[in-house]
Amino acid sequence: MSYLKKSWNVVHNKTVEYAIYNSEDIFNPENDIMLIDSDIDGSNRFVVVDQFVYDIYNKQIENYFESNNINYKIVPFESSEKNKNIENYIKLFKQLDEFPINRRNEPIIAIGGGVVTDVIGFVSSCYRRGIPHIKIPTTLMGYIDASIGIKTGINFDSYKNRMGSFEPPKYVILDKYFLLTLPKRHILNGVGEILKIAVIKNHHLFELLEMYGTECIESKFQDEIGMNILNISIEDMIEELQPNLYENNLERCVDFGHTFSPALEMKDIRNLLHGEAVCIDIVFSTILSRVHSLITKSEEEKVIDLVKKLELPYYSSVITPELFWESIIERTHHRDGMQRIPLPTDIGEYCFVNDIKYNELVEACKILNSYK
């Protein structure tokens, strides 16, 4: 006997489209980039700004909105992984209720690094079941990685980005001059994500980093070669993300550097930045690729030599085979029961591996220790 009497199918195709603009001097009142599509004189803007950025630009930001007759609320946000939590997420909800904005035509503006854009993206996806937001990255990490896609999230229960959503921004504004305010450590933090793309996907980008990486870091990517490196990184990220924005395909080469780094980052949350953890993961995963007989020792050494040349981190005292095995188990749940670990088979080429064994992690840890 069948209990199924009738069924209905609901089908709706939602187009995802957002622009990534290059601009400069974005706090100049005559630059209307933050007010695109704003047709309401005297409308509201809820603006969340990284505390470091706020300390430098608060007067300019205030003048921008006042000059454009915009009613605004600016919320400084202490940007760090430890503040990327549910307490601050709820606090922002309360502040939104105290400064109500229209649901569709008054977007939240997130000005800051990946922590700020991740948190605000998540808030915007949930507040009133979804309100628009604009992302303005001010760090190199945000510029070439965190702001480009549609993933949002906060850390929960000692796991990185355990709570989150997919939420496209209304648009993204890139202004390279923000990079001039960054200390060298935060420039290097973003270079970790550029290196990720170079090792796993783009041999030409790897060569550019070998030849010009040091001087680009010193110039904070303001020269022509630096901008070329940034543009290649962004284009490669878009090329990988655009056909798979919602991660229906869990084999993603841009997950390179992100198999072990979440566990490493959360284990040492007070000392490691995200890009630093990614860079250590890149080195470890490259060594693991050789242990797994996918690349040669000379290729492994090329990656590690470049990491050292660029003064990027490649080791952490908290690394153990046990920690990284737990990370593989966690990533396996995240990737639908398979490891799906992207590993380089050459500089700029890769495959996905599903049979990494614990003893290979032990061997890779020993080799990593030998490079100290």
GUNU-527123 format. One record per residue: residue in one letter; x, y, z of N, C-alpha, C in turn. Coordinates in steps of 0.05 Angstrom, whole numbers, padded with zeros to 5 digits, always signed. Example, Ala and Ser with C-alpha at 12.3 -4.5 7.8 and 13.67 -1.06 7.14 Angstrom:
BEGIN
A+00264-00114+00156+00246-00090+00156+00264-00066+00156S+00257-00045+00142+00273-00021+00143+00258+00001+00157
//
This chain:
BEGIN
M+00017-00024+00000+00000+00000+00000+00018+00025+00000S+00012+00044-00018+00027+00068-00020+00014+00091-00005Y+00029+00105+00011+00018+00128+00026+00022+00154+00011L+00038+00153-00011+00043+00177-00026+00019+00182-00045K+00005+00204-00040-00019+00211-00056-00013+00232-00077K+00003+00252-00069+00009+00273-00088+00034+00287-00080S+00048+00297-00099+00072+00313-00093+00073+00338-00111W+00088+00357-00102+00092+00382-00117+00122+00388-00120N+00129+00398-00142+00157+00407-00147+00157+00437-00148V+00175+00449-00133+00179+00477-00133+00206+00483-00146V+00207+00498-00167+00231+00504-00181+00234+00534-00184H+00258+00544-00176+00263+00573-00179+00293+00576-00185N+00299+00590-00206+00326+00595-00213+00334+00624-00206K+00353+00627-00188+00361+00653-00178+00388+00659-00191T+00388+00681-00206+00413+00690-00219+00431+00704-00198V+00456+00696-00198+00476+00710-00181+00493+00728-00199E+00493+00753-00193+00509+00772-00208+00518+00795-00190Y+00544+00799-00189+00554+00822-00174+00579+00832-00188A+00584+00858-00186+00608+00870-00198+00630+00873-00178I+00654+00871-00187+00678+00877-00171+00691+00901-00184Y+00689+00924-00171+00699+00949-00182+00727+00956-00172N+00744+00966-00189+00769+00979-00181+00764+01008-00180S+00771+01021-00157+00768+01049-00154+00791+01060-00137E+00791+01086-00132+00811+01097-00114+00799+01122-00101D+00811+01130-00079+00802+01153-00064+00772+01151-00059I+00764+01128-00048+00736+01122-00047+00721+01139-00025F+00736+01151-00007+00723+01168+00013+00722+01198+00004N+00729+01203-00020+00725+01230-00032+00695+01233-00037P+00682+01253-00025+00653+01256-00028+00644+01257-00057E+00661+01264-00076+00653+01265-00104+00654+01238-00117N+00666+01218-00104+00666+01191-00114+00641+01177-00104D+00622+01171-00121+00597+01160-00112+00596+01129-00113I+00620+01117-00113+00622+01088-00115+00607+01073-00093M+00606+01084-00069+00592+01071-00047+00562+01076-00048L+00553+01092-00067+00525+01099-00068+00512+01092-00095I+00525+01073-00109+00514+01064-00134+00486+01053-00130D+00468+01060-00148+00440+01051-00146+00425+01063-00123S+00437+01083-00110+00422+01096-00088+00406+01119-00100D+00380+01117-00099+00363+01137-00111+00346+01151-00090I+00354+01148-00065+00338+01160-00043+00355+01181-00029D+00348+01207-00033+00362+01228-00020+00358+01226+00010G+00380+01226+00025+00378+01225+00054+00374+01197+00065S+00382+01176+00049+00378+01148+00058+00398+01141+00080N+00395+01117+00090+00411+01107+00113+00433+01088+00104R+00455+01088+00119+00476+01068+00115+00486+01059+00142F+00487+01032+00146+00498+01020+00169+00526+01010+00161V+00547+01021+00173+00574+01017+00163+00591+01004+00185V+00602+00980+00179+00619+00967+00198+00648+00969+00188V+00665+00980+00205+00692+00987+00196+00713+00974+00215D+00732+00960+00204+00754+00950+00219+00766+00972+00237Q+00771+00966+00262+00780+00986+00281+00806+01000+00272F+00824+00985+00260+00849+00997+00250+00843+01017+00228V+00825+01010+00210+00817+01028+00188+00802+01052+00199Y+00785+01047+00218+00769+01069+00230+00788+01090+00243D+00808+01081+00256+00826+01100+00270+00840+01118+00250I+00844+01108+00225+00858+01125+00205+00838+01142+00189Y+00815+01131+00183+00797+01144+00163+00770+01154+00174N+00766+01153+00201+00739+01158+00211+00729+01186+00203K+00745+01206+00203+00736+01233+00195+00729+01234+00166Q+00744+01221+00149+00739+01220+00120+00713+01205+00115I+00708+01183+00129+00684+01168+00125+00659+01184+00133E+00661+01197+00156+00639+01213+00165+00633+01236+00146N+00655+01249+00136+00651+01271+00118+00639+01262+00091Y+00646+01237+00083+00635+01226+00058+00604+01224+00059F+00594+01213+00081+00565+01209+00083+00551+01235+00088E+00563+01252+00105+00550+01278+00110+00549+01295+00085S+00570+01294+00069+00570+01310+00044+00550+01300+00024N+00544+01274+00026+00524+01263+00007+00496+01260+00020N+00492+01274+00043+00466+01275+00055+00456+01247+00062I+00474+01230+00073+00467+01203+00081+00467+01201+00111N+00445+01191+00122+00444+01186+00151+00459+01160+00156Y+00478+01160+00174+00495+01137+00177+00500+01129+00206K+00507+01104+00210+00517+01094+00235+00542+01079+00230I+00564+01087+00242+00590+01073+00238+00596+01056+00263V+00601+01030+00259+00608+01012+00280+00636+01002+00277P+00655+01011+00293+00682+01000+00292+00682+00971+00302F+00698+00954+00289+00698+00925+00295+00727+00916+00299E+00733+00905+00322+00760+00894+00328+00763+00869+00312S+00780+00871+00291+00782+00849+00272+00803+00829+00279S+00795+00806+00288+00813+00783+00293+00796+00758+00293E+00809+00735+00290+00794+00710+00290+00779+00705+00316K+00790+00714+00338+00777+00709+00364+00751+00726+00366N+00749+00747+00351+00725+00763+00352+00704+00756+00330K+00712+00736+00315+00694+00726+00293+00675+00705+00305N+00658+00714+00323+00642+00695+00340+00613+00703+00341I+00597+00685+00353+00568+00689+00354+00560+00712+00371E+00576+00719+00391+00570+00741+00409+00570+00767+00393N+00591+00771+00376+00592+00796+00360+00572+00795+00338Y+00566+00772+00327+00545+00769+00307+00518+00779+00318I+00511+00770+00342+00485+00778+00354+00486+00808+00362K+00509+00817+00371+00512+00846+00378+00506+00863+00354L+00515+00855+00330+00510+00870+00306+00480+00870+00299F+00467+00848+00304+00437+00847+00300+00424+00868+00317K+00432+00869+00342+00419+00889+00361+00425+00917+00351Q+00449+00922+00342+00455+00949+00333+00440+00956+00307L+00435+00937+00290+00418+00941+00267+00389+00948+00275D+00379+00935+00295+00352+00941+00305+00350+00969+00317E+00372+00978+00328+00373+01005+00339+00376+01027+00318F+00385+01019+00295+00388+01037+00272+00376+01024+00248P+00350+01023+00246+00337+01008+00225+00343+01018+00197I+00347+01000+00179+00351+01006+00151+00330+00992+00134N+00325+01002+00111+00306+00989+00093+00317+00963+00084R+00300+00945+00077+00307+00917+00072+00322+00913+00045R+00316+00929+00026+00327+00925-00001+00345+00947-00012N+00339+00972-00005+00354+00994-00018+00374+01009-00001E+00380+00998+00023+00399+01010+00041+00419+00989+00051P+00438+00982+00034+00457+00960+00040+00475+00966+00064I+00482+00945+00079+00503+00947+00098+00530+00949+00083I+00548+00966+00094+00574+00968+00082+00595+00957+00101A+00611+00938+00091+00632+00926+00107+00659+00936+00097I+00674+00950+00114+00700+00961+00106+00721+00948+00124G+00737+00930+00113+00757+00917+00130+00768+00892+00116G+00781+00876+00132+00793+00851+00122+00773+00829+00120G+00783+00804+00117+00766+00781+00114+00748+00775+00137V+00757+00781+00161+00740+00777+00185+00715+00795+00183V+00718+00820+00177+00696+00839+00175+00677+00831+00153T+00688+00825+00129+00670+00818+00107+00656+00792+00111D+00669+00772+00124+00656+00747+00130+00633+00750+00150V+00638+00765+00171+00618+00769+00191+00594+00785+00180I+00599+00807+00166+00578+00823+00156+00563+00809+00134G+00577+00793+00118+00563+00777+00098+00543+00758+00111F+00551+00746+00133+00533+00727+00147+00510+00742+00160V+00516+00765+00172+00494+00781+00184+00474+00789+00162S+00484+00798+00139+00466+00807+00118+00449+00784+00107S+00460+00760+00108+00445+00738+00097+00422+00729+00115C+00424+00737+00141+00404+00728+00161+00385+00750+00170Y+00395+00775+00171+00379+00796+00182+00355+00801+00163R+00331+00800+00175+00306+00802+00159+00306+00782+00136R+00319+00759+00140+00321+00738+00119+00336+00747+00094G+00352+00768+00098+00369+00775+00075+00367+00804+00068I+00389+00819+00071+00390+00847+00062+00416+00850+00047P+00418+00869+00029+00442+00872+00012+00466+00882+00028H+00489+00876+00019+00514+00887+00031+00535+00893+00010I+00552+00911+00017+00575+00919-00001+00600+00913+00014K+00619+00900+00000+00645+00893+00012+00667+00911+00002I+00682+00923+00020+00705+00940+00013+00729+00929+00029P+00745+00911+00016+00767+00899+00030+00790+00920+00034T+00802+00919+00057+00824+00938+00063+00850+00923+00068T+00850+00897+00067+00874+00881+00070+00881+00866+00044L+00905+00858+00041+00912+00842+00017+00897+00816+00017M+00894+00803+00040+00878+00779+00042+00850+00783+00031G+00837+00805+00040+00810+00811+00030+00809+00818+00001Y+00830+00832-00008+00831+00842-00035+00831+00820-00056I+00847+00799-00051+00850+00779-00072+00836+00753-00065D+00823+00751-00041+00811+00726-00034+00784+00729-00020A+00784+00739+00005+00760+00738+00021+00736+00753+00010S+00741+00774-00004+00718+00791-00014+00708+00781-00041I+00723+00763-00055+00717+00757-00082+00693+00738-00085G+00691+00718-00067+00670+00698-00068+00646+00706-00052I+00628+00686-00046+00603+00692-00033+00601+00677-00006K+00622+00664+00003+00621+00651+00028+00622+00670+00051T+00606+00665+00072+00606+00681+00096+00610+00663+00120G+00616+00673+00144+00617+00655+00166+00629+00667+00191I+00624+00653+00213+00636+00659+00239+00646+00632+00251N+00665+00635+00269+00676+00611+00282+00657+00603+00305F+00656+00577+00310+00638+00567+00331+00649+00540+00342D+00649+00538+00368+00656+00513+00381+00684+00503+00373S+00703+00522+00372+00731+00516+00365+00735+00508+00336Y+00715+00512+00319+00718+00506+00291+00716+00532+00275K+00733+00534+00255+00733+00557+00237+00709+00557+00218N+00695+00579+00217+00672+00583+00199+00652+00560+00201R+00647+00550+00225+00627+00528+00228+00599+00538+00223M+00593+00563+00229+00567+00575+00222+00571+00594+00199G+00554+00593+00179+00557+00611+00157+00536+00607+00135S+00540+00620+00113+00521+00618+00091+00535+00626+00065F+00521+00623+00043+00530+00634+00017+00513+00659+00012E+00525+00682+00010+00510+00706+00006+00525+00725-00013P+00516+00728-00038+00529+00746-00056+00527+00775-00047P+00548+00791-00050+00546+00819-00043+00531+00834-00066K+00523+00858-00059+00512+00875-00080+00534+00882-00099Y+00557+00889-00089+00581+00892-00105+00605+00894-00086V+00629+00894-00098+00654+00895-00083+00670+00919-00094I+00683+00933-00077+00700+00956-00085+00728+00951-00077L+00747+00951-00096+00775+00947-00091+00789+00973-00094D+00805+00980-00074+00822+01005-00074+00849+00997-00064K+00869+00995-00082+00895+00985-00074+00909+01003-00054Y+00901+01028-00052+00915+01046-00034+00911+01040-00005F+00890+01024+00001+00887+01014+00029+00912+00998+00037L+00924+00984+00018+00946+00966+00024+00970+00982+00035L+00972+01008+00029+00994+01024+00039+00994+01027+00069T+00970+01024+00081+00968+01027+00110+00975+01002+00125L+00980+00980+00111+00983+00954+00124+01012+00950+00134P+01015+00939+00158+01042+00930+00166+01051+00907+00149K+01077+00902+00148+01088+00882+00130+01076+00854+00136R+01071+00848+00161+01060+00822+00168+01033+00817+00154H+01017+00837+00152+00991+00834+00139+00993+00834+00109I+01014+00846+00098+01019+00842+00069+01026+00813+00064L+01045+00802+00081+01053+00774+00078+01030+00755+00082N+01012+00763+00100+00988+00746+00105+00972+00742+00079G+00969+00763+00063+00955+00761+00038+00971+00746+00017V+00998+00748+00018+01015+00734-00001+01011+00704+00001G+01004+00695+00025+00999+00666+00028+00977+00656+00009E+00956+00672+00005+00935+00664-00013+00943+00667-00042I+00960+00686-00048+00971+00688-00076+00988+00664-00082L+01005+00656-00062+01022+00632-00066+01005+00607-00071K+00982+00606-00057+00964+00583-00061+00957+00580-00090I+00948+00602-00102+00940+00601-00130+00964+00594-00148A+00987+00605-00142+01011+00600-00158+01019+00571-00158V+01020+00559-00134+01030+00531-00132+01010+00511-00144I+00985+00515-00140+00965+00495-00147+00954+00499-00176K+00957+00524-00186+00942+00530-00211+00957+00546-00232N+00977+00562-00225+00987+00581-00244+01018+00582-00242H+01031+00568-00260+01061+00567-00260+01072+00595-00266H+01059+00609-00284+01069+00636-00291+01068+00655-00267L+01047+00653-00251+01045+00669-00226+01068+00661-00207F+01074+00635-00205+01095+00626-00188+01122+00639-00197E+01126+00640-00223+01151+00652-00233+01152+00682-00227L+01129+00695-00230+01128+00724-00223+01136+00728-00194L+01126+00711-00176+01133+00713-00148+01162+00708-00143E+01173+00689-00158+01202+00683-00156+01219+00708-00164M+01211+00721-00186+01226+00743-00197+01221+00769-00182Y+01196+00774-00176+01189+00801-00167+01175+00802-00139G+01170+00779-00127+01155+00778-00103+01165+00795-00081T+01192+00795-00076+01204+00810-00055+01199+00840-00058E+01204+00850-00082+01201+00879-00087+01171+00887-00086C+01153+00869-00095+01125+00875-00094+01115+00877-00064I+01126+00860-00048+01120+00861-00019+01129+00888-00008E+01153+00896-00015+01164+00921-00005+01148+00945-00015S+01138+00944-00040+01122+00966-00051+01093+00964-00043K+01086+00942-00029+01058+00937-00022+01040+00935-00046F+01051+00923-00068+01037+00917-00093+01026+00942-00106Q+01040+00965-00103+01031+00990-00116+01042+00994-00144D+01063+00979-00151+01075+00983-00178+01060+00966-00198E+01069+00969-00223+01055+00955-00245+01056+00925-00243I+01080+00915-00236+01082+00886-00233+01065+00876-00210G+01065+00891-00188+01049+00883-00165+01019+00882-00172M+01010+00902-00187+00982+00902-00195+00976+00879-00214N+00995+00872-00231+00992+00849-00249+00989+00824-00233I+01005+00821-00212+01003+00797-00195+00975+00796-00181L+00967+00819-00171+00940+00820-00158+00918+00813-00178N+00920+00824-00202+00898+00819-00222+00898+00790-00230I+00921+00778-00234+00922+00749-00241+00910+00732-00219S+00916+00739-00194+00905+00724-00171+00875+00726-00170I+00864+00750-00174+00836+00754-00174+00822+00739-00197E+00834+00742-00221+00822+00728-00244+00822+00698-00241D+00843+00687-00229+00844+00658-00225+00823+00650-00204M+00820+00666-00183+00800+00660-00163+00772+00660-00175I+00766+00680-00191+00740+00682-00204+00735+00659-00223E+00756+00652-00237+00754+00629-00256+00746+00603-00242E+00757+00599-00218+00751+00575-00202+00724+00577-00188L+00717+00601-00178+00693+00604-00161+00668+00606-00178Q+00669+00621-00200+00645+00628-00214+00627+00604-00222P+00639+00582-00233+00622+00560-00241+00612+00543-00217N+00622+00550-00193+00618+00532-00169+00614+00549-00144L+00599+00571-00147+00596+00590-00125+00586+00577-00100Y+00567+00559-00103+00554+00546-00080+00567+00520-00072E+00590+00514-00084+00606+00490-00077+00590+00464-00081N+00574+00463-00102+00561+00437-00108+00581+00416-00115N+00603+00425-00128+00626+00407-00133+00646+00411-00110L+00651+00391-00094+00668+00393-00071+00697+00388-00078E+00704+00383-00103+00732+00382-00111+00740+00409-00121R+00753+00425-00104+00759+00453-00109+00790+00456-00106C+00803+00464-00128+00832+00467-00125+00839+00490-00107V+00821+00509-00104+00827+00532-00086+00825+00524-00056D+00818+00499-00051+00819+00489-00024+00848+00480-00017F+00866+00482-00036+00894+00478-00030+00903+00498-00008G+00917+00488+00011+00925+00505+00034+00903+00507+00055H+00881+00493+00051+00858+00496+00070+00849+00468+00080T+00866+00448+00078+00860+00422+00090+00869+00421+00119F+00893+00431+00124+00904+00431+00151+00903+00458+00165S+00902+00479+00150+00903+00506+00162+00880+00513+00181P+00855+00503+00176+00834+00510+00196+00840+00500+00224A+00850+00475+00225+00857+00464+00252+00881+00478+00264L+00900+00483+00247+00925+00497+00256+00918+00525+00266E+00901+00539+00251+00894+00567+00258+00879+00568+00284M+00860+00550+00288+00844+00551+00312+00860+00540+00336K+00879+00523+00331+00896+00513+00353+00914+00535+00364D+00922+00553+00346+00941+00574+00354+00928+00601+00347I+00903+00605+00354+00887+00628+00345+00899+00655+00353R+00913+00656+00375+00924+00682+00384+00950+00690+00371N+00962+00671+00357+00988+00677+00345+00989+00675+00314L+00971+00660+00302+00972+00656+00273+00950+00671+00259L+00957+00685+00238+00937+00697+00220+00929+00676+00200H+00906+00681+00187+00896+00661+00168+00915+00655+00146G+00926+00675+00133+00945+00671+00111+00970+00657+00120E+00978+00661+00145+01002+00648+00155+00997+00618+00158A+00973+00611+00168+00965+00583+00171+00963+00570+00143V+00952+00585+00124+00950+00575+00097+00977+00569+00085C+00996+00587+00090+01023+00584+00079+01037+00559+00091I+01034+00555+00117+01045+00531+00129+01032+00506+00118D+01006+00507+00113+00991+00485+00100+01002+00480+00072I+01007+00501+00057+01018+00498+00030+01045+00483+00030V+01062+00490+00049+01088+00477+00051+01084+00448+00059F+01067+00443+00080+01063+00416+00089+01050+00399+00067S+01030+00410+00053+01016+00395+00032+01035+00389+00009T+01053+00407+00003+01073+00402-00018+01091+00379-00010I+01100+00379+00015+01116+00357+00025+01100+00331+00025L+01075+00333+00033+01057+00309+00032+01054+00299+00004S+01053+00317-00016+01051+00308-00044+01075+00292-00052R+01099+00300-00042+01123+00283-00049+01122+00257-00034V+01114+00257-00009+01111+00232+00006+01092+00213-00008H+01072+00225-00021+01051+00209-00035+01060+00203-00064S+01085+00210-00070+01097+00204-00096+01084+00218-00120L+01076+00243-00115+01064+00259-00136+01083+00280-00148I+01102+00290-00132+01121+00309-00142+01149+00301-00134T+01169+00314-00146+01197+00307-00140+01207+00324-00117K+01230+00317-00106+01242+00333-00085+01250+00360-00095S+01258+00363-00119+01266+00389-00130+01242+00408-00131E+01219+00397-00138+01195+00414-00139+01187+00422-00111E+01189+00404-00092+01184+00410-00064+01202+00433-00055E+01228+00430-00062+01247+00450-00053+01242+00477-00066K+01232+00478-00091+01226+00503-00104+01205+00518-00089V+01185+00504-00079+01163+00517-00064+01174+00527-00037I+01190+00511-00024+01200+00519+00003+01221+00542+00000D+01237+00541-00021+01256+00562-00026+01242+00589-00030L+01219+00588-00045+01204+00613-00050+01191+00623-00024V+01181+00605-00009+01169+00613+00017+01190+00627+00034K+01213+00615+00036+01235+00627+00052+01244+00654+00040K+01246+00656+00014+01254+00680+00001+01235+00703+00007L+01209+00697+00007+01188+00717+00012+01184+00722+00042E+01199+00708+00059+01197+00711+00088+01170+00703+00099L+01158+00682+00086+01133+00672+00095+01137+00649+00115P+01118+00645+00133+01121+00623+00153+01118+00596+00140Y+01132+00576+00150+01129+00549+00139+01129+00528+00161Y+01129+00537+00186+01129+00518+00208+01115+00529+00232S+01102+00511+00248+01090+00519+00273+01095+00497+00294S+01101+00505+00318+01107+00486+00339+01083+00469+00347V+01059+00478+00340+01035+00462+00348+01029+00440+00329I+01044+00438+00307+01039+00417+00287+01046+00389+00298T+01027+00371+00296+01032+00343+00302+01017+00326+00282P+01026+00301+00277+01010+00283+00260+00982+00280+00270E+00978+00279+00296+00951+00275+00308+00933+00298+00301L+00943+00323+00303+00927+00346+00297+00919+00346+00268F+00938+00340+00250+00932+00341+00222+00915+00317+00213W+00917+00294+00227+00899+00272+00221+00870+00279+00229E+00867+00292+00252+00840+00301+00260+00829+00321+00240S+00847+00338+00229+00839+00357+00209+00829+00343+00183I+00842+00322+00175+00833+00306+00152+00806+00294+00157I+00802+00284+00181+00776+00272+00188+00754+00293+00186E+00760+00317+00198+00741+00339+00197+00735+00348+00168R+00756+00351+00152+00753+00359+00124+00738+00338+00108T+00741+00312+00116+00726+00291+00102+00696+00294+00107H+00688+00301+00131+00659+00307+00136+00651+00331+00119H+00668+00351+00117+00662+00376+00102+00660+00371+00072R+00673+00349+00063+00674+00343+00035+00659+00317+00028D+00637+00313+00042+00618+00291+00036+00630+00263+00038G+00647+00258+00058+00656+00231+00063+00681+00223+00049M+00693+00242+00033+00718+00236+00019+00738+00257+00026Q+00764+00250+00025+00785+00269+00032+00786+00292+00012R+00785+00286-00014+00786+00307-00035+00807+00328-00030I+00831+00319-00023+00853+00337-00017+00867+00345-00043P+00867+00371-00050+00883+00379-00073+00912+00380-00067L+00928+00367-00084+00957+00367-00080+00970+00372-00107P+00993+00387-00107+01007+00393-00132+01020+00368-00144T+01018+00365-00170+01032+00345-00184+01056+00357-00200D+01056+00383-00200+01078+00399-00212+01071+00428-00203I+01088+00447-00207+01081+00474-00201+01060+00483-00221G+01037+00490-00211+01015+00499-00228+00996+00477-00237E+01000+00452-00228+00983+00430-00236+00976+00414-00211Y+00954+00399-00211+00944+00386-00187+00927+00362-00193C+00922+00347-00172+00902+00326-00172+00889+00325-00145F+00867+00310-00142+00854+00306-00117+00860+00278-00106V+00866+00277-00080+00874+00251-00068+00854+00244-00046N+00848+00218-00045+00828+00208-00025+00839+00186-00008D+00866+00181-00009+00877+00158+00005+00902+00165+00022I+00903+00189+00032+00925+00196+00050+00923+00180+00076K+00945+00168+00084+00946+00152+00108+00960+00167+00131Y+00954+00158+00155+00966+00171+00179+00997+00170+00178N+01008+00148+00170+01037+00145+00169+01050+00165+00150E+01035+00174+00129+01045+00194+00111+01047+00221+00125L+01029+00227+00142+01030+00251+00158+01054+00251+00176V+01059+00228+00188+01083+00225+00206+01108+00231+00190E+01110+00219+00166+01134+00223+00149+01136+00253+00141A+01114+00265+00133+01114+00293+00124+01122+00311+00147C+01114+00305+00171+01122+00321+00195+01152+00319+00199K+01163+00296+00196+01192+00293+00199+01208+00310+00178I+01198+00309+00153+01211+00325+00132+01208+00354+00138L+01184+00363+00147+01180+00391+00153+01200+00400+00175N+01203+00383+00195+01222+00390+00217+01251+00393+00206S+01258+00378+00186+01285+00380+00175+01290+00406+00161Y+01269+00421+00154+01273+00447+00140+01275+00470+00160K+01271+00464+00186+01273+00486+00206+01301+00498+00207
//
